[in-house]
Each structure stands twice: as C-alpha cells, then as structure tokens.
Amino acid sequence: MPRFMMIVKASEESEAGVLPTREALAEMGKYNDELTKAGVMLAGEGLRDSSMGARVSFTGGRTVVTDGPFAGPPGQLVAGFWVIRAKDRDEAVEWARKVPFEDGEIEVRQIFEESDFPA
C-alpha cells in the first residue's frame, strides 16, 4: 500500500510557541490510537515553531543557512505531520478528515516509493 504524508500547516498560535491544551492533546492521542489500531500509522510528530529551525538553501553548488523564524504567512510553514499507509489518496484524505482539529489545515501528499523510479 502506498504511503502518504499528512502535513499539518502552522498557525499564528503554533508559530508563537503556543502548545495545545490538555483536552486537545487527549483528543489527538485518541486519534493516534485509532490510526495505530487500524494499522495505518507509520509516524506522527509535532514540530517546534520555526524560530527554532533553520533552512539550508543550495544555489550553484553553494549552501546558505538561514536561521528561523521564517517570513511569510504561517500557513506556508509546517507544524507537524503523520505518515500513514492507505490504499489510495481518497482513503488518506478520509483519515485527514478525522483529525480532531477545530481550526487548521492539513495537506495530504503521496510519498514516492523506490519502485516509482527507473532501475
């Protein structure tokens, strides 16, 4: 079965370092348990705000490191992710629809497999 990444988009709150409430964490724990019991969860983590990160860019064989925080709308940044196995994109989207968020955005993307590339 293909793998999919469910990418959690950052918000103003997550970029400010605001942690979820105990209730929200409990709901997320239940959701993660559901993914695990269904045998689809491979990984899932939250990320610290971009002020604690760095970007490494490559141009003409040279690298440049830029320390966070990163400019631009929070919705262009990543706040967390899950990697799941699903039979197809529709099933992955159904899992994303079940995430217990009141507000937010999740992007669902299929992960390349080794067999997708020429030998």
C-alpha positions as a Markdown table, in Angstrom:
| # | Residue | x | y | z |
|---|---|---|---|---|
| 1 | Met | 0.0 | 0.0 | 0.0 |
| 2 | Pro | 1.3 | 3.5 | -0.8 |
| 3 | Arg | 2.4 | 5.9 | 1.9 |
| 4 | Phe | 1.0 | 9.4 | 2.4 |
| 5 | Met | 2.2 | 12.3 | 4.5 |
| 6 | Met | -0.5 | 14.4 | 6.2 |
| 7 | Ile | 1.2 | 17.7 | 6.6 |
| 8 | Val | -0.2 | 20.0 | 9.4 |
| 9 | Lys | 0.1 | 23.6 | 8.4 |
| 10 | Ala | 1.3 | 26.1 | 11.0 |
| 11 | Ser | -0.9 | 28.8 | 12.6 |
| 12 | Glu | -0.1 | 32.0 | 14.3 |
| 13 | Glu | -0.5 | 30.2 | 17.6 |
| 14 | Ser | 1.9 | 27.3 | 16.7 |
| 15 | Glu | 4.4 | 29.8 | 15.4 |
| 16 | Ala | 4.2 | 31.7 | 18.7 |
| 17 | Gly | 5.0 | 28.5 | 20.5 |
| 18 | Val | 1.5 | 28.1 | 22.0 |
| 19 | Leu | 1.1 | 24.4 | 23.0 |
| 20 | Pro | -2.2 | 22.6 | 22.6 |
| 21 | Thr | -4.5 | 22.3 | 25.6 |
| 22 | Arg | -4.6 | 19.1 | 27.7 |
| 23 | Glu | -8.0 | 18.4 | 26.1 |
| 24 | Ala | -6.7 | 18.8 | 22.6 |
| 25 | Leu | -3.7 | 16.6 | 23.4 |
| 26 | Ala | -6.1 | 13.9 | 24.7 |
| 27 | Glu | -8.2 | 14.1 | 21.6 |
| 28 | Met | -5.0 | 13.8 | 19.4 |
| 29 | Gly | -3.9 | 10.8 | 21.5 |
| 30 | Lys | -7.3 | 9.1 | 20.7 |
| 31 | Tyr | -6.9 | 9.9 | 17.0 |
| 32 | Asn | -3.3 | 8.5 | 17.0 |
| 33 | Asp | -4.6 | 5.3 | 18.8 |
| 34 | Glu | -7.2 | 4.9 | 16.1 |
| 35 | Leu | -4.6 | 5.2 | 13.4 |
| 36 | Thr | -2.4 | 2.7 | 15.2 |
| 37 | Lys | -5.2 | 0.2 | 15.8 |
| 38 | Ala | -6.2 | 0.4 | 12.1 |
| 39 | Gly | -2.6 | -0.5 | 11.2 |
| 40 | Val | -2.0 | 2.6 | 9.1 |
| 41 | Met | 0.2 | 4.9 | 11.2 |
| 42 | Leu | 3.9 | 4.8 | 10.5 |
| 43 | Ala | 5.0 | 8.1 | 12.1 |
| 44 | Gly | 3.5 | 11.2 | 13.5 |
| 45 | Glu | 5.1 | 14.2 | 15.2 |
| 46 | Gly | 4.6 | 17.9 | 16.0 |
| 47 | Leu | 7.3 | 20.3 | 15.2 |
| 48 | Arg | 8.5 | 23.2 | 17.3 |
| 49 | Asp | 8.0 | 26.7 | 15.8 |
| 50 | Ser | 10.2 | 28.0 | 13.0 |
| 51 | Ser | 12.1 | 30.3 | 15.3 |
| 52 | Met | 14.0 | 27.2 | 16.5 |
| 53 | Gly | 14.6 | 25.9 | 12.9 |
| 54 | Ala | 17.0 | 26.6 | 10.1 |
| 55 | Arg | 16.7 | 26.5 | 6.3 |
| 56 | Val | 19.6 | 25.3 | 4.1 |
| 57 | Ser | 19.4 | 26.6 | 0.5 |
| 58 | Phe | 21.5 | 25.4 | -2.4 |
| 59 | Thr | 22.5 | 27.7 | -5.3 |
| 60 | Gly | 25.2 | 26.9 | -7.8 |
| 61 | Gly | 26.7 | 24.3 | -5.6 |
| 62 | Arg | 26.9 | 26.7 | -2.6 |
| 63 | Thr | 24.9 | 26.4 | 0.6 |
| 64 | Val | 23.4 | 29.2 | 2.7 |
| 65 | Val | 21.9 | 28.6 | 6.2 |
| 66 | Thr | 19.1 | 30.9 | 7.3 |
| 67 | Asp | 18.1 | 30.8 | 10.9 |
| 68 | Gly | 14.3 | 31.0 | 11.8 |
| 69 | Pro | 11.9 | 32.4 | 12.3 |
| 70 | Phe | 10.8 | 32.3 | 8.7 |
| 71 | Ala | 9.0 | 35.1 | 7.0 |
| 72 | Gly | 5.6 | 34.7 | 5.3 |
| 73 | Pro | 2.2 | 33.5 | 6.4 |
| 74 | Pro | 2.2 | 30.7 | 9.0 |
| 75 | Gly | 0.0 | 28.6 | 6.6 |
| 76 | Gln | 3.1 | 28.2 | 4.4 |
| 77 | Leu | 5.0 | 26.6 | 7.3 |
| 78 | Val | 4.8 | 23.1 | 8.6 |
| 79 | Ala | 3.8 | 22.4 | 12.3 |
| 80 | Gly | 3.6 | 18.6 | 12.2 |
| 81 | Phe | 2.9 | 15.5 | 10.2 |
| 82 | Trp | 1.7 | 12.0 | 10.1 |
| 83 | Val | 3.0 | 9.3 | 7.7 |
| 84 | Ile | 0.3 | 6.7 | 7.1 |
| 85 | Arg | -0.3 | 3.8 | 4.7 |
| 86 | Ala | -3.6 | 3.9 | 2.8 |
| 87 | Lys | -4.9 | 2.1 | -0.3 |
| 88 | Asp | -5.2 | 5.4 | -2.2 |
| 89 | Arg | -5.5 | 9.2 | -1.9 |
| 90 | Asp | -9.2 | 9.0 | -1.1 |
| 91 | Glu | -8.5 | 6.8 | 2.0 |
| 92 | Ala | -5.7 | 9.1 | 3.1 |
| 93 | Val | -8.0 | 12.1 | 2.8 |
| 94 | Glu | -10.6 | 10.3 | 4.9 |
| 95 | Trp | -8.0 | 9.8 | 7.6 |
| 96 | Ala | -7.1 | 13.5 | 7.4 |
| 97 | Arg | -10.8 | 14.5 | 7.7 |
| 98 | Lys | -10.9 | 12.7 | 11.1 |
| 99 | Val | -8.1 | 14.8 | 12.6 |
| 100 | Pro | -9.7 | 16.4 | 15.7 |
| 101 | Phe | -8.9 | 20.0 | 14.8 |
| 102 | Glu | -11.3 | 22.8 | 15.4 |
| 103 | Asp | -9.2 | 25.1 | 13.1 |
| 104 | Gly | -6.3 | 24.4 | 10.8 |
| 105 | Glu | -5.3 | 22.8 | 7.5 |
| 106 | Ile | -3.8 | 19.5 | 6.5 |
| 107 | Glu | -2.1 | 18.8 | 3.2 |
| 108 | Val | -2.2 | 15.2 | 2.0 |
| 109 | Arg | 0.7 | 14.1 | -0.3 |
| 110 | Gln | 1.7 | 10.7 | -1.6 |
| 111 | Ile | 5.3 | 9.6 | -0.8 |
| 112 | Phe | 7.4 | 8.3 | -3.6 |
| 113 | Glu | 8.3 | 4.6 | -3.3 |
| 114 | Glu | 11.6 | 3.2 | -4.6 |
| 115 | Ser | 9.6 | 1.3 | -7.3 |
| 116 | Asp | 8.5 | 4.7 | -8.7 |
| 117 | Phe | 12.0 | 5.4 | -10.0 |
| 118 | Pro | 13.7 | 3.9 | -13.0 |
| 119 | Ala | 16.1 | 1.0 | -12.2 |
